[in-house]
Structure formats: structure tokens, C-alpha cells
Amino acid sequence: MEQITDCTTWDNSNVYCSIEDPKIEETLTSISKRSSLLREPAELIANSLQELDSKAEALIPTAQKLMLDHHSISIEIYTLRTFASCLTSTDAKDEKARALLSRISKVNTELNQIATPLFVFTDKISEKHLEIFLDHKEAKDWDFQLNHGRLLSEYSLNNSEEQIISGLSVDGLHAWGNLYNSISGKLICDIDGEKLGLARASSLLRQGDRDKRIKAHKAIKEAWSVHEESSASILNAINGWRLENNTLRSKGASKELHYLDTACHQSHISRKTLDTLMETTFENRSIGHRAHKAMAKGMGIEKLGPWDILAPAPMGKGKGKIYGFKESIDLISEAFSRLTPQMGEFAQMMYKNNWIDAKETEFRSPGAYCTGFAKYREPRVFMTFDGSIGNVITLAHEIGHAYHNWVMRDMPFVKTFYAMTTAETASIFGETLVRDYLFENCKTEEDRFEITWQDAEAAGAMLCNIPARFEFEKQLVEKRKDSVIPASELKTMMGNAWNTWYGDSISETDEMYWASKLHFSISSIGFYNYPYLFGYLFSLGIYAEKDNHGDKFNELYTNILRDTGSMNAVELIKKHLGKSIEEKAFWQGSLDLVNKSVTRFEGLA
Ligand SMILES: [Zn+2]
């Protein structure tokens, strides 16, 4: 693999100078001290929860102050947590950072346990009392958060039950997620006798040598097979926990809390939106199949294997262009500037400030993500940059996320809590800008082939891979209701889900995908799959408006981003575009654009 020498690494020294920084201990002590000061007001509220009708009004000032204090301590916690996770991302074996993370998780749980009566209070008070509560110069910013939370308030438990659940989840639910991270961070893949970490092995799936890809795929599969017992236990425990939690919450409620209700609520969309999105995609899945078939044709093979779905375009000499890191930043910046110069400058600033960590390290986490320091309102991007065009697009994706946070940096922090569905809007928007820019600047047919290859790959991923993950997870939860699911059955289920969505466009399924795809094992959130599809099509739907609004488009786009933490996605699009995402027409419009780009690729393949 090509080594890119000019990648930046993070400079987080304005936050803490290192893991040894004495300020870390001071922060932890101050968090604990400030948290314990919340006990008294929280108890006052706890004692009145049985008689809210008569007591709520008098308690409102106490509750408002408690909420603001809780928020301000949380910001300290988030900031420290980001600092520690940045360290474990670049080195999964950093024991000190891992120990710090577990201490942070403990103080965070303590804080939330103390504040639980407040959450019950804001969930259960009357509409009239909520109005008084929100009529306050700072508390008013919680308008959407509280009202949205109240949509499922009939499923909230009493104070002590909520405290017990959040207390037990540290070494219960979340311990399983942590176990997954430890296993994947230390996984060794054997490729022709060479021992590679998971991130390194995974990056081989994105390079041009097909033999290497097949070997990497097999090695990753084998490495996970060694841990299949543990991996299956993780999925069973996480999903068993969630089901039990929902059952508990459904007692005495008007109807049972469905796992997709939880997921849709978390992602700020309606069930109708999710159903419409999945149905319209299923009807259009052949676009994904066509993309795979044309990719196979371009590779000169009959069918793609699962090791080919992330492959770069096969180029004349078997190798596409390799981009330097700064070169990629310049390219992204140029592409972003065509929407607005600020967005282009932002990409350069991310580079200059060393807010991106892209240089390969030995025990590095796989994947790419964007995070941020809540206290400083500064974004950071993590990825492992190898110079491929796919990598350039990933970088654009993550900087797109960072830009989303950046345009909201002047807003109250609580108004920036957007859901994962709209989170994937700005990122995919960034990708689209870069793809279009690259296509327009192509000089040769071969260049055009390489760029549109990215379109085809994205179409295949979004219309087949992501829905297959959704399908699998749905079945996983359904079957987990009856019993524990052994690894052998998880393999069959994953195979079936791939067959449903990939059809005959692929030579075999990836039966270990339930273990190798980390998203199934994220303890804090379920169904982290359809948000990608949502973001992809949602973002295309917004991008399609670009020409209709001319000079005004950037303003419209920025306003949409800024509103993502203040309303659900249905209202967001109704407000800014006058369209309904609960109707098939919105999604079909985006799918027609995907169809167009796949047809363009077919012509070149
Ligand atoms: Zn993303």
C-alpha cells in the first residue's frame, strides 16, 4: 500500500496537553463536585413527582437551574470524553486513555443518575407547566429537545427505575459495546503470513489488486470467526437488553413500544417516513444491481464478490491516481468553494489547524468519523488516508460533517443536537460536491470512468448494502424476542438479508458481516444503518434544488443545516422546501438522480 507522507495528525493541545495533563484530574474532580451539588435540588424534585399537578409550578425555577447546571457539566464531560476517544482511536492499546474513558463514563452515569428526577419532571409535567418552564431566557432553547422527548413520555419509568437502568447499563449494555471495541482494536488478520491490524487489513479492500482484496476479505472473515462466540454474545446481549428495556417501559402504556419506534424517535423521523423510504428503495433496488453489474463489466469479471464492493476503479495500468493529503484538501476546498467560498476556506482551516488525524498508526481504529470538542465548539476528523480517490471522498464526507457543526457554532449547544439521519446530510452533500467537481474537471474518458465508478459504488452501497444491514437487524431483533441466536444462525440470517437486497448482482454473500460491521455492536444506538440511506437520498433531494435557487441556494442550505437540531426531519423539509418526506415522490426524485448517474456510468463501463 502506498504511504502518504504529508498527512496531518491531531493537535488537541488547546484542550489538554496530553493524557498526563494535571488539568484532567482537576476536571474530573470538579465534575464530581459540581454533580454532587445537584443532589439537593434533584431530591426536592424527586419528592414532588407524585404530586406534580399541585407542586410543579413552584419547582420550575429549581428545575430550570438544575437543567442548565446539568448541561454545563455535561459539556465538560463530552469535551474530556472526546479527548480520550481521540487517543484510543489512534492507538487502541493506549491503556491510560482507556482507563480515563471508563472513569468518564462513570462520572457521566453518576451525573445522569442524579439528574434523573429532572428528566422525569420535564417528561411528566402538564403542557401548561412546560410552557412556563420554557418561558425563560436560556431554558427556551430546550423547546424542541423537551417536546420531542415527551413524545415517548408514556414509556418513561419512575425515578428510581430510571436510575437503576442507567446505573446497570454501564457494566451491562455498554460493557458489551466496549468488548466489541477491544476485540476489533486488537484483531490480527493474517494475510500471506503478514500480520495486520483490522484497520490496515480493511484498507486493503479499497485497493486495486483483486487478489489482495480476496485475501484481505478472507483474513478478516477468519479473524472474526475466531471471535464468533464473543461477537454473537455481544449482539444477543445488546438486543436482549433493549427488548427487555422496551417491555419494561411498555407496561401500563397504551401500546407496546416497538423497537423501530425507538429508532425513529432517536433519528427524528416518523415511522411513516422510514417505511416510505425503505419501500421506495426496495422498488428501485435494481438500480443498485445495475451498478454492480456495470462495475463487474468494468473489472472484466462476471460478477462482483463481497471483496469487490469497495474496490477502486480498475485503471489502465491497474492503478488509479494517488492523491497527496494536501492535494486532496486543495481539491476538496475547490469543490466546496463552488457552493460558497466559506465552505472552501473551512476545509483549508481544518488542515491548517491540524484538526484532522489521517496518518496511519499501528493499532488504529478502522473507519472514519467526525467528532468535536463541545466546550470549544471545534470539530475534529479521524480517518486513515491512503491517497485513493475513495479516500478523498471519505475525507470530503467527514469535512462535510465538520462544516455542519461549524455553521452551528454560534448557536446554543442544545440546539445543535441533530439526529443521525440529518447528520448524514452535510457529509454526503460534501461528497456530492467533490464528485461533481471531479467529473467536470475530467480530461479523459478514463478519468470520467474513475469518477463515475464512485457514483456506482455509492449507489450499490446505499441501495443494497445499507438496506441489507437494516433487514438483518430487524430480523435479529425479531428472533431475539424468542431466544438467543447462535453464530451459525446469524450467518444464515445475514446471507438471507444480502440475497434479498443484492439479488443476483453479487457472487456470494458475506456471512460474517454481522461481526465485522461494527455498527451492529454500538451499544448506545440501534439501527445505525438506514440513516446513511436516508442521508444519501435526503441530501440528493436537497442538492437537486441547487439550480432552482441560484445565488440563494447556499443560504437555504445553511438554514437547513442550522435547523437540524430544532425540528424533526419531516418539519425541516416542509419548512425549507415545502415537500413531504412521508411521500414516495420525494424519495423517488432522489432515486431518479441515482438512476441517472448509474446510467452515465453504464455508458462509460
Ligand atoms: Zn457520516
Boltz pocket constraint, residues with backbone or C-beta under 6 A from the ligand:
constraints:
  - pocket:
      binder: B
      contacts: [[A, 397], [A, 401], [A, 423], [A, 424], [A, 427]]
      max_distance: 6.0
